[in-house]
Structure formats: C-alpha cells, structure tokens
Amino acid sequence: MVFLMLRMLPGDPARVIAGVLASEADVEMIRRQLGLDQPILTQYATFLGRLIHLDLGQSARTSQPVLNEVMARLPYTFELALVAITIAVVTGVIAGVVAATHHNSRLDYLVSAISLFGVSMPVYWLGLMLIVVFSITLKWFPAAGADQPISFVLPGFTLAGFVVGLITRMTRSSMLEVLRQDYVQTARAKGLSERVVVYVHALRNALLPVITVVGLQFGTLLGGAVLTETVFGWPGMGQLLVDSIFARDYPMVQGITLTFSTLFILVNLVVDLLYAYVDPRIHYG
Amino acid sequence: MHTSTPAYTMDESLSAPARRSTPRFWQLLSRHRASMLGLVVLAAWAALAAAAPLVTPYDPVHQKLGDALQNPSMAHPLGTDYLGRDILARIFYGARYSLAIGFLAVAFGALVGVPLGAISGYFGGWADLAIQRFIDILLSFPGFLLALSLVATLGVGLENVIISVGISSMPSFVRLVRASTLSIKQLTYIEAARAIGARSPVIIFRHVLPNALAPVIVQATLSLGSAILVAAGLGFLGLGVQPPTPEWGSMLGEGRNYIFSNPNMATFPGIAIFTAVLAFNLLGDGLRDALDPRLRMR
C-alpha cells in the first residue's frame, strides 16, 4: 500500500536523479539501473525483496543501519508484550468467566466496575502509582531496568492494564451468550459437573470472539508499550521511538513504525489461523 | 436529532412519534444511574474549567520557586509542583485544555469521518474503494501509534495534537456510518426520495445521515474518553501541548521526574484524567442503551 502511494506521486524519479540537462539516453539508462523500466509488478517484487532483506536505511543520528538498532530493541518490547498479554488473558478470561457464571450478582458488578476502571485509566499513570507503592514505599520491585526477571513485574502489570478490562468484558458477554445454548443444557443434563460444563464445554466456544479482541488489542498493547517503556525506562522499541522523534531521526521513526505495524498485521494473521484451531467449523482453503 | 416539527400541535397524542421520543430518551437515560453519575462528573469538570479563576486564587503558570514541591496544606490543597505552582489550580485550568482537546479532536474526527462514511456507503464503487483503502492504511498503525506518528510528522503543539488525535479517531466514524448507510439506503423512504427526484447530497444529508446518527453519538461519547487518554499520553511523552500550559498529560509527564521525592505531582493529574475518561465511558454506555437497544452490549 505504501509502495503504491509512492508510485502514484507525479514526477519521474530517473529524470530527477539525472538532472535537467541530461540527454534522453542518460535518463533511459538510469531508469534501467533503478529498474523503473520494468513492469509495475516486477518493481513491486523488487521493493518487497528489499523489505525481505530488511533494508530499512540508516539512522540519521547514529549512521547505524536502522535494522540493527530495531533488532537490538525488539526482544525487550516483545518479551514485555508477551508477559503483559499473558497476564491480561489469564486475568481477563478468569474474571470474565467468574462474572458470567455469577451473572447479576454482586461479584459480577464488582468485576464489571473494575474492568470499566481499567479501560478508563491512563495506564502510564497506573505505572507511576505502582512505582510509588511497590518500589518506593514497599521496595518489593525495581522501578526501572530490564536486567532480571523481577524487573518484568511492574511494567508487565502496567501494560496488561491496557487490555485486561476489554478482555474481561468480552469474555463475560461471550460466556453469557454461550451459557444459554442448548448444548450447555445437554452437558448439564448428562450429569457433568458445573466446572466441566463451564470450562470445557462453554469456555472453548466462548473464546472465539475473545481471541479476536486479543488480536486487535495487541495493537493497543504496542502503543501502550511506548508509554510503559517511557515510565519504566525499559530499553525497548517504544523508548527508541520516542527518543528518535525528539532527535528528528526520521529513518529510524519510519523503521520502527513499519516494524510495529508489521508485527500488528502478523499477529492478526496468527489470530485468523487460530480460529481454525479453536473452532473446527472454520476451514481455510 | 428529533427536531422535526409536526404540522399540527393541537392534540398531543396525534403529534408525530418523533416528538415524544426526546422526553422518552431522557427517561431512559436518567434511569441509567451509572451514566447519570458520568454526566454529573462531566458537568462538574466543565464548571470547574469554566470557573477556574473563581475557585482558585492562584495563577496556573506563575512560578514561585520558594514554594516548590510543597506537600498538601491549607494554602495549597494538593501541594505545589517543582516550580512552586499550585497543583489544584493547574488541574482546574488544565481541565480547559484537556477537555477542549478531546472535544475538538472528536469533532474533527466526526466531521470528516461521518461524511466520508456516508459517501463510501451511499455511492459504493470506486469512491467506496478509495475511502476504505485510506482507512485501512490508518488502521494499520495500531491505536496510539497513529496519533504518535502523526504528531511526529506534523510537530508538537495544541493544533497538531488536536488534528492527530482527531485523525486517529476518524476510522471508527467512517466504518460506523458506512455500515448504517449501507442498510439505510435499502429502505423504501430512500427509494421514495429518489423517486421524487431528490439529488444525492439532499438524500444523504436530509434522509440518510439523520437516521444514522444515534450510533454516531454513542461512538463520539466513547471516543471523547479515548481522545482525552491519547492526548494526555502524547502530553506525557512531551509530544503534546508544550509547557508551561497546564495540560493534564504534560503535568503527569513532569510529575514523573519527581516521582521519588514528590508523587503528588503525578498522582493528582492522573486522577483528573481517570475521572473524566471514566465519566465519558459511563455516559457512553448509558447513551447506547437509551438511544439504540440493538447496540446494547450483550
């Protein structure tokens, strides 16, 4: 898409490079060098080829290839996102199931209220408050750094706060829907324990929309990573992005944004494939 | 929305159902206790923002270094920040900026997004294709990152924050209005309008959009909450409204540097953001139930 937009811009890049005085033959030669004489599909393939080789250009600030810097930071962000999404899915799904199985009880209202709080909270603020309570007052966890497993606790929970509310709400409504279905009645009627009915029969079917939300929320999580990493001085891509924006390092900003959206699209592809695993009714091809 | 005046008003019971639906809407909304709470909180914030000079004697940008980093006291109920400014005063004045940014950004997103969605849904064809691909491009930058990269391109400052947050709130309006338009244009009254020779712009603005507005109002309320969150996030990173303007997000960002010695500076602006966003979310949920039962979260 980005490629097409660039191609639709008016002007001939070969002529620009060759200069105003260049002869028609020179322009033609440069055009051939750049591959612009090739059909548009071939050009697209070349562009993709460069992207596959991850040729993202050089950082304006450090003159290092953008790719190297991004790759150095990516694992930190990825691990943090993984920790956060695990916390969020486990907490959110359990809370959602509990709320749904105790529909309209006080517990249900409590869970709904907490998840609404979670959705409304500026999570960078949650991070700061966690630092105040757990690092400064209680001295349980470090406030910054990423060098030991315990460093993951506070940023992990902070980042999880971004998405746990939505996962809870989605699980709850999806479970309520499924628990009304006939096959849940059947499972109950044949004498299965409530636990088996809820967790084996109902939950598996209720998870499909939840997986969609998790996939979409992964994007929110990446955005949240930028803020969370700033709060905790986490050496990930988000921090690098903010630093690069301040330094007006545009190739770097471009490279990181491209990496973020690629990750986002990849995760949603994985989510689509997961559907088929969770729901055998869905087939591809 | 329901402004149609019936030709006759002699008998209440004969007047058009549209007339009755406004009080009914209030009835439904006022029964929703959580959304009433949201409305009250928002009204309180709006009043405090408007009357800021009356409720606090302090100037939000005047520095008094001798009073820096004080704890809450009678003179300064929430303490002072690192430049000796009263935190409470800055929060009240900050409400002006944070709420205004939210409103203007969502207004921008809705004013651009709603017509785009209507055009996309009504005409279909290449217009639909072009608009949807454009929205796809916007959506491939997840959430906060879209606003962040727009600000990185446009530069920081009040207007650019409003534009960036506005653009990132736009896709949901386009999608929403497109979907409603697609179903509305199948209805007989649109066919009737076309049959009597109404032109497309007239049909879109007089007949399609008024009937597609209910979900837009809900979406706008919910978007206001997230717009305030996103704008405050930009301010927190130092990429939003620039100092010394008292904006909640940038106050929080400044507070971060003093988190070890003086957590007040970060705590209270955060509470302000949280209550405002929560209020919009509560109100949005209530509006959704009152305006359109079909949209109710199951």
Contacts between the chains, C-beta under 8 A, distances in Angstrom:
chain1	res1	chain2	res2	distance
A	1	B	133	7.0
A	1	B	136	7.1
A	1	B	137	5.6
A	1	B	140	7.6
A	2	B	137	7.8
A	5	B	137	7.9
A	116	B	278	7.0
A	116	B	281	6.2
A	116	B	282	7.4
A	117	B	274	7.9
A	117	B	278	6.8
A	119	B	281	6.3
A	120	B	225	6.5
A	120	B	229	7.9
A	120	B	274	6.0
A	120	B	277	4.3
A	120	B	278	3.9
A	120	B	281	5.2
A	121	B	274	5.4
A	121	B	277	7.6
A	122	B	229	5.8
A	122	B	232	5.8
A	122	B	233	7.0
A	122	B	236	7.7
A	122	B	249	7.8
A	122	B	252	7.2
A	122	B	270	5.9
A	122	B	273	4.8
A	122	B	274	6.4
A	122	B	277	7.4
A	124	B	233	6.6
A	124	B	236	5.3
A	124	B	252	6.9
A	125	B	252	6.1
A	125	B	266	7.0
A	125	B	269	7.9
A	125	B	270	3.3
A	125	B	273	6.7
A	125	B	274	7.0
A	128	B	252	7.4
A	128	B	255	7.3
A	128	B	256	6.1
A	128	B	259	5.7
A	128	B	263	7.6
A	128	B	266	4.8
A	128	B	267	7.9
A	128	B	270	7.0
A	129	B	266	7.9
A	129	B	267	7.0
A	129	B	270	7.1
A	131	B	259	6.0
A	132	B	259	6.5
A	132	B	263	4.7
A	132	B	266	7.9
A	132	B	267	7.5
A	136	B	259	7.6
A	136	B	260	6.1
A	136	B	263	7.6
A	169	B	297	7.3
A	173	B	297	5.8
A	173	B	298	4.8
A	176	B	298	6.5
A	177	B	298	6.0
A	218	B	142	7.4
A	219	B	142	2.3
A	219	B	143	5.3
A	219	B	145	7.5
A	220	B	142	6.5
A	220	B	143	4.6
A	220	B	144	7.2
A	222	B	142	5.5
A	222	B	143	7.8
A	222	B	145	6.3
A	223	B	142	5.8
A	223	B	143	4.3
A	223	B	144	3.0
A	223	B	145	4.7
A	223	B	148	7.2
A	224	B	144	6.9
A	226	B	144	6.7
A	226	B	145	7.1
A	226	B	148	6.5
A	226	B	237	7.4
A	227	B	144	7.3
A	227	B	233	5.5
A	227	B	236	6.7
A	227	B	237	7.1
A	230	B	236	7.5
A	230	B	237	6.1
A	231	B	256	6.8
A	241	B	148	7.4
A	242	B	237	5.5
A	242	B	239	7.6
A	245	B	148	7.7
A	245	B	151	7.9
A	245	B	152	4.5
A	245	B	239	6.6
A	246	B	238	7.5
A	253	B	149	7.1
A	253	B	152	5.6
A	257	B	141	6.7
A	257	B	145	6.8
A	257	B	149	5.1
A	260	B	141	7.4
A	260	B	142	7.0
A	260	B	145	5.7
A	261	B	140	4.7
A	261	B	141	5.5
A	261	B	142	7.0
A	261	B	145	7.7
A	264	B	140	7.0
A	264	B	142	4.7
A	265	B	140	6.5
